[in-house]
Amino acid sequence: MVPVQRGRNHTGESMIIPVRCFSCGRVIASDYIKFVEESKRIRNETGHEPTGAEKSEILDNLGIERYCCRRMILSNADLIDEIISY
Amino acid sequence: MAPKRKGAREEGEYKMLKIIELKDNFIRFEIDGITPGIANSLRRTLINDIPKLAIENVVFHHGEIRDKDGNVYDSSLPLFDEMIASRLGLIPLKTDLKLNFRDECSCGGTGCDLCTVTYSINKLGPGDVYSSDIMPVNRPDLTPTDPMIPIVKLKKDQAILVTCEAILGRGKEHAKWQVTSGVSYKYHRTFTINKSEFNKWTYYKEKCPKSVVSETDDQIVFSDDTPCRFLSQLFEEDHVKIDEDDTRFIFKFETDGSLKAIDVLDYAIKRLEDRFNTLMESLSD
């Protein structure tokens, strides 16, 4: 079972992935969906959480080069599903 | 007269621009014969002086929303309206540079087809609202460039009904009008190796064949204009002579898709020239 992440996320904006990278302005919201899907695929195939190297490879394949954009995706906690019921 | 800088070109000598790598949303190019000051002004122009379309005004429908069958939906959303408006603004839209700026338009700033593009979103829950749900009203060709940006989630019996107006703006006003990201430049750099002093040159030649600038019987020269990750090891090695030319600049940047990279560069150079001319005119008066 995947542990539920709680609390405000590290990037400041709560609940949903920000549209753009805070530092450089690259659009990252659509890549986040692809990142989550790819992580799910790895989880189903291997039965464990994606390792750092696997996450790094996903980000490389998505064309996310700079570390400002990479941290937007890696450090995001999607909380909108928890807040939507209120 | 200022002392002649190292490698400086004669006055009026042609400035060379060479495109190294070009994709729709990415460009890497070289400019020869400029000063660091000009290079930086070009960088700043690329970041914050390119016009682009972005959603500026958003009108939310509050109250009941009914569908065709008369089912009632609630217009209150899980995110604040301000936050949704901000997210809508940041979504890149295809841009037509023939549009006018609103304050310079013949309509006098009230908004007309020449300066304003109208969009609407109408979606019933449950489900995600994506940027592909943004429907252009008066300009069907100016759609969002990326259809998969999530805007908000709707639960059962929630619905969103908004109309938005997009206008042209520049990056210095708000980040939503910033076309480019990752704009950077570096000096043209060469690694000169005497073959007799350093035998590992064959390794680098094999790994980075595209980076070889010139080769003679006793000397080989590499350049990192197109990045090759093995070349960075040369910084650590002895007997490698590293030269940087502060008149040759390698630029790269990417765009968010609202404009093509080559069009952005074209516009930026013209814009810079215009602004320099305005400065010169005002000085000569």
Chai-1 contact restraints between the chains, C-beta under 6 A:
chainA,res_idxA,chainB,res_idxB,connection_type,confidence,min_distance_angstrom,max_distance_angstrom,comment,restraint_id
A,V19,B,R87,contact,1.0,0.0,6.0,A-B,restraint_1
A,V19,B,L90,contact,1.0,0.0,6.0,A-B,restraint_2
A,V19,B,I149,contact,1.0,0.0,6.0,A-B,restraint_3
A,R20,B,L90,contact,1.0,0.0,6.0,A-B,restraint_4
A,C24,B,S181,contact,1.0,0.0,6.0,A-B,restraint_5
A,C24,B,G182,contact,1.0,0.0,6.0,A-B,restraint_6
A,G25,B,A175,contact,1.0,0.0,6.0,A-B,restraint_7
A,G25,B,Q178,contact,1.0,0.0,6.0,A-B,restraint_8
A,G25,B,S181,contact,1.0,0.0,6.0,A-B,restraint_9
A,R26,B,S181,contact,1.0,0.0,6.0,A-B,restraint_10
A,V27,B,D146,contact,1.0,0.0,6.0,A-B,restraint_11
A,V27,B,D256,contact,1.0,0.0,6.0,A-B,restraint_12
A,A29,B,I149,contact,1.0,0.0,6.0,A-B,restraint_13
A,A29,B,P150,contact,1.0,0.0,6.0,A-B,restraint_14
A,S30,B,D146,contact,1.0,0.0,6.0,A-B,restraint_15
A,S30,B,M148,contact,1.0,0.0,6.0,A-B,restraint_16
A,S30,B,I149,contact,1.0,0.0,6.0,A-B,restraint_17
A,I33,B,M148,contact,1.0,0.0,6.0,A-B,restraint_18
A,I80,B,K153,contact,1.0,0.0,6.0,A-B,restraint_19
A,I83,B,P78,contact,1.0,0.0,6.0,A-B,restraint_20
A,I84,B,P78,contact,1.0,0.0,6.0,A-B,restraint_21
A,I84,B,K153,contact,1.0,0.0,6.0,A-B,restraint_22
A,I84,B,K155,contact,1.0,0.0,6.0,A-B,restraint_23
